[in-house]
Amino acid sequence: MQTIISQLDLAFRSAIQSALNLEADPQLSVSQNDKFGDYQANAAMGLAKKVTETTGEKTNPRAIAEKVKAALSLGDIASEVSIAGPGFINVRLSPPWLATQLSQVVSDNRAGVEAVQNKQTVVVDYSGPNVAKQMHVGHLRSTIIGDAISRVLEFQGHKVIRQNHIGDWGTQFGMLISYLRATNATGDTRIEDLDKFYKEARKKFDSEPAFADEARATVVRFQGGGEEELALWRKIVDESRRHFKPIYDQLAIKLKPTDERGESFYNPKLAATVKDLRAANLAVESEGATVVFTEGSEAPLIVEKTGGGYGYATTDLTAIRYRVSELHANRIIYFVGAPQSQHFKQVFTAAKNAGWAKDVLLEHASFGSVLGEDGKMFKARSGESVKLKDLLDEAVERAYKVVNDKNPDLPEEQKKTIATAVGIGAVKYADLSKDRNSDYVFSWDQMLALDGNTAVYLQYQHARICSIFRKSGGALNLGATILLESPFELSIAKIILRFGEVVELVARELKPHYLCTYLYELATKFSSFFENCPVLQSQSPTRESRLALCAAAAKVLSTGLDLLGIEHPEQM
């Protein structure tokens, strides 16, 4: 079904056209104070200015609002339309109309959210771990924000193509392969060993000229297709994949090995990218390198280094060409940290100038850093980056203690299952609930709190509704007539029906925290409804109506948590 705000928008645009012969955005928003109404149109001031400019006569915004209100036809949507202040038009939704809409939510497996009409192919670039290194907390944001947005876009009906741009090529492999040979460590090497070996290889490269020369020679053989070097490289890549695949599974990330498009995939195509940039007179020689100058940037993009070799810019430009020509993308979104903003701005400009992404929307969805409680970059006690596997394991351990303290009599396996859902959900939600553009402080106590804006609180409210259904003693009547008689029933009905609007907002702004804020508001309103409106103790038809309200709330809550990639146990 259409969102409330889209239905109101259509009606207001028609009224503005009819009353003023103008096409204008009614500037609709949810009312901040529900004593005036549920939605508010704020366009009267701007419309008055337009009319004054057209007629030459000063026009009162409130008079404009009166004309729009007189032409407004909302049918049975509204019970009241009023004007406040200098011309704000307030709409109060009709309880019978709300009840009808809610009945659709209860019976609809999409929680009342319509699929989009204009479906797109959207390529989402996220996670991007480096081969031969363990994933650390710095990979968390790209991975879970990218995955949540992919889920939202998919839910809307778009074709989403996930791309994991792993770092699996480059000069660092010359160092690592040379080190593995020098130390005879080419056998059953684990990711922890590779992580350690890479650091040792870097020290050896910087301090021993002979080793550095051998590493450079190895790079040449490796990139030239040397069988022995490529065989070792494949072992390194396979071991790295064995490391990050279980982490993706633990986080319920939808990336698969078939979604991997590492730097090695684009490597054979880089020369053609540079050649075509030169042919288009976009790439020029500068101090021995080949560069692309872009508007508004002082430093150029280096697409071919002095003496040969390619950098990240060349790979990213080649990836855009592939995603547009082969994957047929209409929109490409990159979930990469804020420090890369200038890089992507230049790459996008170069791709547009080259004609490789003419009608394609290119977006860099940047994000801030994860900080410790001291306000500095989140580190382990050793001073190194926190390993993501260690972080997730600790989250589950801490959650188990919370679950065990609260429900010690639950079967052990059930406690472990719930602890996994709660611990992983807490870590993900603590990140997703913050504006991605901001840094945030990592706090175990806050993220595992049973109240406040946490995953645990949302999961608890969902489990609470499931408990109501278990105690109801019968099958839920999906066709029950919904009665909205108390202010608590009305309040939860209105927020349930805003779900579609929030999904649209998240997809447009690429910010999951809007969905988190909404779900928290829904959960708190459900809690107020439950405490003030007896469900199982009520008599028919109130009992069936309130059970249907519970079903609608549970459906939206569970669907919203699914879009965030967070589990919602039926018992906690």
Buried (B, 14 or more C-beta within 10 A) or exposed (E): BEBBBBBBBEBBBBBBBBBBEBEBBBBBEBBEEBEBBBBBBBBBBBBBBBBBEEEEEEBBBBEBBBBBBEBBEBEEBBBEBBBBEBBBBBBBBBBEBBBBBBBBBBBBEBBBBBEBEEEBBBBBBBBBBBBBBBBBBBBBBBBBBBBBBBBBBBBBBBBBBBBBBBBBBBBBBBBBBBBBBBEEBBEEBEBEBBBBBBEEBBEBBEEEEEBBEBBBEBBEBBBEEBEEBBEBBEBBBEBBBEBBBEBBEBBBBBBEEEBBBBBBBBBEBBBEBBEBBBEEEBBEEEEEBBBBBBEEBEEBBBBBBEEEBBBBBBBBBBBBBBBBEEBEBBBBBBBBBBEBEBBBBBBBBBBBBBEBBEEBEBBBBBBBBBBBEEEEBBBBEEEEBBBBBEBBEBBBEBBBEBBBEEEEEBEEEBBBBBBBBBBBBBBBBBBBBBBBEEBBBBEBEBBBBEEEBBBBBBBBBBBBBBEBBEEBEEEBBEEBEBBBEBEBBBBBBBBBBBBBBBBBBBBEBBBBBBBBBBBBBBBBBBBEBBEEBEBEEBEEEBBBBBBBBBBBBBBBBBBBBBBBBBBBBBEB
